[in-house]
Amino acid sequence: MPIYIMLAKFTNDGRKSIVNNPGKIMEINQELDDVGAKIITQYALLGNYDLVNIFEAHSNEVIARVSAKFGSLGIVEPTTMVAISMHDYVRELGVAKIITE
């Protein structure tokens, strides 16, 4: 199943919401599970982003719904990327090399 990385920054309203109700993060996680994405792991970050979420989902379309849902809550501004395993990446580079030769 494809892996996706979501980096997120809290909005001002998001910071207030999380400080007043830290359990909100877990409530949101359950909602995301309901739309077809499985959270593999999450971390709070110190730096340019506040959160990193690593998901599994069946398709780009599912993760697009997840990203839109996250953003629509007004708590975070998400940036979502697809991740490719290093094994698959190296394999594809080998295929590309064969095609160009």
C-alpha positions in Angstrom: 0.0 0.0 0.0 1.4 3.5 -0.8 2.9 5.6 1.9 2.3 9.3 2.3 4.1 11.9 4.5 2.1 14.9 5.7 3.9 17.9 7.2 1.6 20.3 9.0 1.8 23.7 10.6 -0.8 24.7 13.2 -2.9 27.7 12.4 -3.5 30.2 15.1 -6.9 28.7 15.8 -5.3 25.3 15.8 -2.8 26.2 18.4 -5.6 27.5 20.7 -7.7 24.4 20.0 -4.9 22.0 20.8 -3.8 23.8 24.0 -7.4 23.8 25.2 -8.1 20.2 24.2 -4.9 18.1 23.5 -7.1 15.1 22.9 -8.5 16.7 19.8 -5.5 15.3 17.9 -6.6 11.7 18.6 -10.2 12.6 17.7 -9.0 13.8 14.3 -7.0 10.6 13.8 -10.1 8.5 14.2 -11.9 10.7 11.6 -9.1 10.2 9.2 -9.2 6.4 9.7 -12.8 6.6 8.8 -12.0 8.1 5.3 -9.7 5.3 4.4 -6.2 6.3 5.5 -4.3 4.5 8.2 -1.9 6.5 10.4 1.3 4.6 10.8 3.0 7.1 13.1 3.0 10.7 14.1 5.5 13.1 15.6 5.3 16.6 17.0 8.2 18.6 15.5 10.2 21.6 16.7 11.1 23.8 13.7 9.4 24.9 10.5 6.6 22.3 10.9 4.6 21.3 14.0 3.6 17.8 13.0 4.6 14.9 10.7 2.1 12.2 9.9 3.0 9.0 8.1 0.0 7.4 6.4 -0.9 4.3 4.3 -3.7 4.8 1.8 -5.0 2.8 -1.2 -4.6 5.7 -3.6 -3.6 9.3 -4.2 -7.3 10.1 -4.3 -7.8 8.8 -0.7 -4.9 10.9 0.6 -6.2 13.9 -1.3 -9.4 13.6 0.7 -7.4 13.2 3.9 -5.4 16.3 3.1 -8.5 18.3 2.3 -10.2 17.1 5.5 -7.2 18.1 7.6 -7.0 21.5 6.0 -10.8 22.1 6.2 -10.8 21.7 10.0 -8.9 25.0 10.2 -6.4 23.5 12.7 -3.5 22.8 10.4 -2.1 23.7 7.0 -1.0 20.4 5.5 1.7 19.6 2.9 1.3 16.1 1.6 3.8 14.0 -0.3 4.0 10.4 -1.6 6.9 8.4 -0.3 8.6 5.6 -2.4 10.6 2.9 -0.7 14.3 3.1 -1.4 14.1 -0.4 -2.8 11.5 0.6 -5.3 13.3 3.9 -6.1 16.6 2.1 -6.9 14.7 -0.5 -9.0 13.0 2.2 -11.0 16.3 4.0 -11.6 17.6 0.8 -13.0 14.6 0.5 -15.3 15.1 4.0 -16.4 18.7 3.4 -17.2 17.9 0.4 -19.4 15.2 2.4 -21.2 17.6 5.3 -22.0 20.5 3.1 -23.2 
